[in-house]
Amino acid sequence: MGPNVNRMGEQSRSVSTWSPLRLGVFRAMWIAVLVANIGTWMQTVGAQWLLVYLPHAAILVALVQTAERAHTLAWTLAELGDFLAGKR
């Protein structure tokens, strides 16, 4: 079988990785998420940069990073707990 033939022997069309961006709604959402992530990164770097000049800077910078990622950790642990509780 060639690269463009599926298991049934039918010709398959190749799909580009970028094809979802042809949809206007998806493209708008993707751009909005990209801008939001860049803004979050800028805010984190700015906060850490300001804290570098204070006493105990290493601890403060680490706390900023922890505070930024704490919600992700909490969400992940909650999802893992739900998954494990459903298995029993």
TORGU-248106 format. One record per atom (N, C-alpha, C, O): residue number from 1; residue in one letter; atom name; x, y, z. Coordinates in nm, 3 decimals, decimal comma, padded with zeros to 5 digits. Layout:
<pts>
PT    n  res  atom       c1       c2       c3
PT  NUM    A    CA        X        Y        Z
...
</pts>
This chain:
<pts>
PT    n  res  atom       c1       c2       c3
PT    1    M     N   00,083  -00,119   00,000
PT    1    M    CA   00,000   00,000   00,000
PT    1    M     C   00,087   00,124   00,000
PT    1    M     O   00,190   00,130   00,068
PT    2    G     N   00,047   00,222  -00,076
PT    2    G    CA   00,120   00,348  -00,082
PT    2    G     C   00,082   00,440   00,032
PT    2    G     O  -00,004   00,405   00,114
PT    3    P     N   00,143   00,556   00,039
PT    3    P    CA   00,116   00,647   00,150
PT    3    P     C  -00,023   00,709   00,145
PT    3    P     O  -00,073   00,754   00,248
PT    4    N     N  -00,088   00,712   00,028
PT    4    N    CA  -00,220   00,774   00,016
PT    4    N     C  -00,331   00,671   00,002
PT    4    N     O  -00,439   00,704  -00,047
PT    5    V     N  -00,307   00,546   00,042
PT    5    V    CA  -00,407   00,441   00,034
PT    5    V     C  -00,437   00,392   00,174
PT    5    V     O  -00,346   00,359   00,250
PT    6    N     N  -00,569   00,389   00,210
PT    6    N    CA  -00,604   00,344   00,344
PT    6    N     C  -00,619   00,193   00,347
PT    6    N     O  -00,591   00,125   00,248
PT    7    R     N  -00,664   00,138   00,459
PT    7    R    CA  -00,673  -00,007   00,477
PT    7    R     C  -00,771  -00,072   00,379
PT    7    R     O  -00,753  -00,187   00,340
PT    8    M     N  -00,873   00,001   00,341
PT    8    M    CA  -00,975  -00,054   00,251
PT    8    M     C  -00,932  -00,048   00,106
PT    8    M     O  -01,007  -00,089   00,017
PT    9    G     N  -00,814   00,003   00,080
PT    9    G    CA  -00,765   00,014  -00,057
PT    9    G     C  -00,816   00,138  -00,129
PT    9    G     O  -00,795   00,154  -00,249
PT   10    E     N  -00,884   00,226  -00,054
PT   10    E    CA  -00,938   00,347  -00,115
PT   10    E     C  -00,833   00,457  -00,110
PT   10    E     O  -00,747   00,461  -00,022
PT   11    Q     N  -00,842   00,544  -00,207
PT   11    Q    CA  -00,751   00,658  -00,212
PT   11    Q     C  -00,790   00,756  -00,100
PT   11    Q     O  -00,906   00,796  -00,091
PT   12    S     N  -00,694   00,793  -00,017
PT   12    S    CA  -00,722   00,889   00,089
PT   12    S     C  -00,658   01,022   00,052
PT   12    S     O  -00,552   01,028  -00,010
PT   13    R     N  -00,725   01,128   00,092
PT   13    R    CA  -00,668   01,260   00,064
PT   13    R     C  -00,586   01,305   00,183
PT   13    R     O  -00,625   01,283   00,298
PT   14    S     N  -00,474   01,366   00,156
PT   14    S    CA  -00,391   01,412   00,266
PT   14    S     C  -00,448   01,541   00,321
PT   14    S     O  -00,499   01,625   00,247
PT   15    V     N  -00,440   01,555   00,450
PT   15    V    CA  -00,494   01,672   00,519
PT   15    V     C  -00,378   01,748   00,579
PT   15    V     O  -00,291   01,691   00,644
PT   16    S     N  -00,378   01,877   00,557
PT   16    S    CA  -00,272   01,962   00,610
PT   16    S     C  -00,290   01,983   00,760
PT   16    S     O  -00,402   01,982   00,810
PT   17    T     N  -00,181   02,001   00,828
PT   17    T    CA  -00,185   02,033   00,971
PT   17    T     C  -00,255   02,166   00,994
PT   17    T     O  -00,319   02,185   01,098
PT   18    W     N  -00,244   02,256   00,900
PT   18    W    CA  -00,300   02,391   00,914
PT   18    W     C  -00,443   02,402   00,864
PT   18    W     O  -00,500   02,511   00,868
PT   19    S     N  -00,503   02,294   00,817
PT   19    S    CA  -00,638   02,302   00,759
PT   19    S     C  -00,745   02,349   00,858
PT   19    S     O  -00,839   02,415   00,814
PT   20    P     N  -00,737   02,321   00,990
PT   20    P    CA  -00,840   02,375   01,079
PT   20    P     C  -00,843   02,528   01,082
PT   20    P     O  -00,947   02,588   01,112
PT   21    L     N  -00,731   02,591   01,050
PT   21    L    CA  -00,728   02,738   01,051
PT   21    L     C  -00,806   02,799   00,936
PT   21    L     O  -00,822   02,921   00,930
PT   22    R     N  -00,854   02,716   00,844
PT   22    R    CA  -00,940   02,768   00,736
PT   22    R     C  -01,077   02,809   00,788
PT   22    R     O  -01,145   02,891   00,726
PT   23    L     N  -01,118   02,752   00,901
PT   23    L    CA  -01,245   02,789   00,961
PT   23    L     C  -01,229   02,919   01,039
PT   23    L     O  -01,141   02,930   01,125
PT   24    G     N  -01,312   03,016   01,008
PT   24    G    CA  -01,299   03,148   01,069
PT   24    G     C  -01,313   03,148   01,221
PT   24    G     O  -01,238   03,217   01,290
PT   25    V     N  -01,408   03,072   01,272
PT   25    V    CA  -01,431   03,068   01,417
PT   25    V     C  -01,310   03,006   01,487
PT   25    V     O  -01,264   03,057   01,589
PT   26    F     N  -01,260   02,896   01,432
PT   26    F    CA  -01,143   02,831   01,492
PT   26    F     C  -01,022   02,922   01,487
PT   26    F     O  -00,946   02,932   01,584
PT   27    R     N  -01,003   02,990   01,373
PT   27    R    CA  -00,889   03,081   01,358
PT   27    R     C  -00,897   03,195   01,459
PT   27    R     O  -00,795   03,231   01,519
PT   28    A     N  -01,017   03,251   01,478
PT   28    A    CA  -01,033   03,360   01,576
PT   28    A     C  -01,005   03,312   01,718
PT   28    A     O  -00,940   03,382   01,796
PT   29    M     N  -01,052   03,193   01,751
PT   29    M    CA  -01,028   03,137   01,884
PT   29    M     C  -00,879   03,108   01,904
PT   29    M     O  -00,825   03,134   02,011
PT   30    W     N  -00,814   03,055   01,802
PT   30    W    CA  -00,672   03,023   01,810
PT   30    W     C  -00,590   03,150   01,831
PT   30    W     O  -00,498   03,151   01,913
PT   31    I     N  -00,623   03,256   01,758
PT   31    I    CA  -00,550   03,382   01,773
PT   31    I     C  -00,575   03,441   01,912
PT   31    I     O  -00,483   03,495   01,974
PT   32    A     N  -00,700   03,433   01,961
PT   32    A    CA  -00,731   03,485   02,094
PT   32    A     C  -00,654   03,411   02,202
PT   32    A     O  -00,603   03,473   02,296
PT   33    V     N  -00,644   03,279   02,191
PT   33    V    CA  -00,569   03,201   02,289
PT   33    V     C  -00,421   03,234   02,281
PT   33    V     O  -00,354   03,244   02,384
PT   34    L     N  -00,369   03,251   02,161
PT   34    L    CA  -00,228   03,288   02,144
PT   34    L     C  -00,198   03,422   02,210
PT   34    L     O  -00,098   03,435   02,281
PT   35    V     N  -00,283   03,521   02,187
PT   35    V    CA  -00,263   03,653   02,247
PT   35    V     C  -00,275   03,645   02,400
PT   35    V     O  -00,197   03,709   02,471
PT   36    A     N  -00,371   03,568   02,449
PT   36    A    CA  -00,386   03,554   02,595
PT   36    A     C  -00,264   03,488   02,657
PT   36    A     O  -00,219   03,530   02,764
PT   37    N     N  -00,210   03,386   02,592
PT   37    N    CA  -00,090   03,321   02,645
PT   37    N     C   00,030   03,414   02,645
PT   37    N     O   00,106   03,417   02,741
PT   38    I     N   00,046   03,489   02,539
PT   38    I    CA   00,157   03,585   02,535
PT   38    I     C   00,142   03,689   02,645
PT   38    I     O   00,240   03,726   02,709
PT   39    G     N   00,020   03,736   02,669
PT   39    G    CA  -00,005   03,830   02,777
PT   39    G     C   00,027   03,772   02,913
PT   39    G     O   00,082   03,840   02,999
PT   40    T     N  -00,008   03,646   02,933
PT   40    T    CA   00,022   03,579   03,060
PT   40    T     C   00,172   03,567   03,080
PT   40    T     O   00,223   03,592   03,190
PT   41    W     N   00,243   03,529   02,975
PT   41    W    CA   00,389   03,519   02,984
PT   41    W     C   00,452   03,655   03,015
PT   41    W     O   00,544   03,664   03,097
PT   42    M     N   00,401   03,760   02,951
PT   42    M    CA   00,455   03,894   02,975
PT   42    M     C   00,431   03,937   03,119
PT   42    M     O   00,519   03,996   03,182
PT   43    Q     N   00,313   03,908   03,172
PT   43    Q    CA   00,282   03,945   03,309
PT   43    Q     C   00,372   03,870   03,407
PT   43    Q     O   00,420   03,929   03,504
PT   44    T     N   00,394   03,743   03,382
PT   44    T    CA   00,480   03,664   03,470
PT   44    T     C   00,623   03,714   03,467
PT   44    T     O   00,686   03,730   03,572
PT   45    V     N   00,676   03,739   03,349
PT   45    V    CA   00,813   03,789   03,338
PT   45    V     C   00,825   03,925   03,404
PT   45    V     O   00,924   03,952   03,473
PT   46    G     N   00,726   04,012   03,385
PT   46    G    CA   00,728   04,144   03,447
PT   46    G     C   00,726   04,136   03,598
PT   46    G     O   00,801   04,207   03,665
PT   47    A     N   00,641   04,050   03,652
PT   47    A    CA   00,634   04,035   03,798
PT   47    A     C   00,765   03,981   03,854
PT   47    A     O   00,813   04,028   03,957
PT   48    Q     N   00,822   03,882   03,786
PT   48    Q    CA   00,947   03,826   03,834
PT   48    Q     C   01,062   03,925   03,819
PT   48    Q     O   01,151   03,929   03,904
PT   49    W     N   01,059   04,004   03,714
PT   49    W    CA   01,164   04,102   03,692
PT   49    W     C   01,163   04,208   03,802
PT   49    W     O   01,268   04,250   03,850
PT   50    L     N   01,042   04,250   03,842
PT   50    L    CA   01,032   04,348   03,950
PT   50    L     C   01,082   04,291   04,083
PT   50    L     O   01,137   04,364   04,165
PT   51    L     N   01,062   04,163   04,103
PT   51    L    CA   01,099   04,102   04,231
PT   51    L     C   01,248   04,071   04,242
PT   51    L     O   01,298   04,046   04,352
PT   52    V     N   01,318   04,072   04,131
PT   52    V    CA   01,461   04,036   04,132
PT   52    V     C   01,541   04,130   04,221
PT   52    V     O   01,640   04,088   04,281
PT   53    Y     N   01,501   04,254   04,230
PT   53    Y    CA   01,579   04,353   04,304
PT   53    Y     C   01,544   04,360   04,452
PT   53    Y     O   01,602   04,440   04,525
PT   54    L     N   01,451   04,279   04,498
PT   54    L    CA   01,412   04,279   04,638
PT   54    L     C   01,494   04,175   04,715
PT   54    L     O   01,549   04,082   04,656
PT   55    P     N   01,501   04,192   04,848
PT   55    P    CA   01,567   04,088   04,928
PT   55    P     C   01,490   03,955   04,916
PT   55    P     O   01,369   03,955   04,899
PT   56    H     N   01,560   03,847   04,925
PT   56    H    CA   01,502   03,712   04,912
PT   56    H     C   01,436   03,695   04,775
PT   56    H     O   01,329   03,635   04,764
PT   57    A     N   01,501   03,748   04,673
PT   57    A    CA   01,443   03,748   04,538
PT   57    A     C   01,417   03,607   04,486
PT   57    A     O   01,316   03,584   04,419
PT   58    A     N   01,504   03,515   04,514
PT   58    A    CA   01,487   03,379   04,460
PT   58    A     C   01,357   03,316   04,511
PT   58    A     O   01,285   03,252   04,435
PT   59    I     N   01,328   03,336   04,636
PT   59    I    CA   01,206   03,279   04,694
PT   59    I     C   01,084   03,348   04,634
PT   59    I     O   00,986   03,281   04,601
PT   60    L     N   01,088   03,480   04,620
PT   60    L    CA   00,974   03,554   04,566
PT   60    L     C   00,946   03,518   04,421
PT   60    L     O   00,830   03,503   04,382
PT   61    V     N   01,050   03,505   04,341
PT   61    V    CA   01,033   03,468   04,201
PT   61    V     C   00,973   03,328   04,193
PT   61    V     O   00,884   03,303   04,111
PT   62    A     N   01,019   03,237   04,276
PT   62    A    CA   00,964   03,102   04,278
PT   62    A     C   00,817   03,103   04,320
PT   62    A     O   00,737   03,025   04,268
PT   63    L     N   00,782   03,189   04,414
PT   63    L    CA   00,642   03,198   04,457
PT   63    L     C   00,552   03,252   04,346
PT   63    L     O   00,438   03,208   04,332
PT   64    V     N   00,602   03,346   04,268
PT   64    V    CA   00,524   03,397   04,155
PT   64    V     C   00,497   03,286   04,056
PT   64    V     O   00,385   03,270   04,008
PT   65    Q     N   00,599   03,208   04,025
PT   65    Q    CA   00,583   03,098   03,931
PT   65    Q     C   00,486   02,993   03,986
PT   65    Q     O   00,403   02,939   03,913
PT   66    T     N   00,497   02,964   04,115
PT   66    T    CA   00,407   02,868   04,178
PT   66    T     C   00,263   02,918   04,176
PT   66    T     O   00,172   02,841   04,147
PT   67    A     N   00,243   03,045   04,206
PT   67    A    CA   00,109   03,101   04,204
PT   67    A     C   00,048   03,097   04,065
PT   67    A     O  -00,072   03,078   04,049
PT   68    E     N   00,132   03,116   03,964
PT   68    E    CA   00,081   03,113   03,827
PT   68    E     C   00,036   02,973   03,788
PT   68    E     O  -00,062   02,958   03,715
PT   69    R     N   00,104   02,871   03,834
PT   69    R    CA   00,076   02,733   03,793
PT   69    R     C  -00,008   02,655   03,894
PT   69    R     O  -00,042   02,540   03,867
PT   70    A     N  -00,043   02,714   04,007
PT   70    A    CA  -00,117   02,641   04,110
PT   70    A     C  -00,255   02,596   04,060
PT   70    A     O  -00,298   02,486   04,092
PT   71    H     N  -00,323   02,680   03,984
PT   71    H    CA  -00,455   02,642   03,935
PT   71    H     C  -00,448   02,524   03,839
PT   71    H     O  -00,537   02,439   03,837
PT   72    T     N  -00,341   02,518   03,759
PT   72    T    CA  -00,324   02,405   03,668
PT   72    T     C  -00,302   02,277   03,746
PT   72    T     O  -00,357   02,173   03,711
PT   73    L     N  -00,221   02,283   03,848
PT   73    L    CA  -00,196   02,166   03,931
PT   73    L     C  -00,324   02,122   04,002
PT   73    L     O  -00,354   02,003   04,006
PT   74    A     N  -00,399   02,216   04,056
PT   74    A    CA  -00,523   02,182   04,126
PT   74    A     C  -00,623   02,118   04,030
PT   74    A     O  -00,688   02,019   04,064
PT   75    W     N  -00,636   02,174   03,910
PT   75    W    CA  -00,728   02,120   03,811
PT   75    W     C  -00,686   01,978   03,771
PT   75    W     O  -00,770   01,889   03,760
PT   76    T     N  -00,558   01,957   03,749
PT   76    T    CA  -00,507   01,825   03,710
PT   76    T     C  -00,532   01,723   03,820
PT   76    T     O  -00,576   01,611   03,791
PT   77    L     N  -00,506   01,759   03,944
PT   77    L    CA  -00,529   01,667   04,054
PT   77    L     C  -00,678   01,635   04,070
PT   77    L     O  -00,714   01,522   04,101
PT   78    A     N  -00,764   01,734   04,049
PT   78    A    CA  -00,908   01,710   04,058
PT   78    A     C  -00,954   01,615   03,947
PT   78    A     O  -01,033   01,525   03,972
PT   79    E     N  -00,904   01,636   03,826
PT   79    E    CA  -00,940   01,547   03,716
PT   79    E     C  -00,887   01,405   03,740
PT   79    E     O  -00,957   01,307   03,712
PT   80    L     N  -00,766   01,395   03,791
PT   80    L    CA  -00,710   01,264   03,822
PT   80    L     C  -00,791   01,194   03,930
PT   80    L     O  -00,816   01,074   03,921
PT   81    G     N  -00,833   01,268   04,031
PT   81    G    CA  -00,917   01,211   04,136
PT   81    G     C  -01,051   01,163   04,084
PT   81    G     O  -01,097   01,056   04,123
PT   82    D     N  -01,114   01,240   03,995
PT   82    D    CA  -01,238   01,197   03,933
PT   82    D     C  -01,219   01,072   03,850
PT   82    D     O  -01,303   00,982   03,853
PT   83    F     N  -01,109   01,066   03,777
PT   83    F    CA  -01,080   00,950   03,694
PT   83    F     C  -01,062   00,825   03,779
PT   83    F     O  -01,117   00,719   03,749
PT   84    L     N  -00,982   00,839   03,885
PT   84    L    CA  -00,956   00,724   03,972
PT   84    L     C  -01,080   00,681   04,049
PT   84    L     O  -01,101   00,562   04,072
PT   85    A     N  -01,162   00,776   04,089
PT   85    A    CA  -01,286   00,742   04,161
PT   85    A     C  -01,383   00,669   04,069
PT   85    A     O  -01,459   00,584   04,115
PT   86    G     N  -01,383   00,701   03,941
PT   86    G    CA  -01,471   00,635   03,846
PT   86    G     C  -01,428   00,494   03,815
PT   86    G     O  -01,511   00,414   03,771
PT   87    K     N  -01,303   00,461   03,837
PT   87    K    CA  -01,252   00,329   03,808
PT   87    K     C  -01,292   00,226   03,914
PT   87    K     O  -01,293   00,107   03,886
PT   88    R     N  -01,324   00,270   04,033
PT   88    R    CA  -01,352   00,176   04,142
PT   88    R     C  -01,490   00,119   04,133
PT   88    R     O  -01,529   00,038   04,217
</pts>
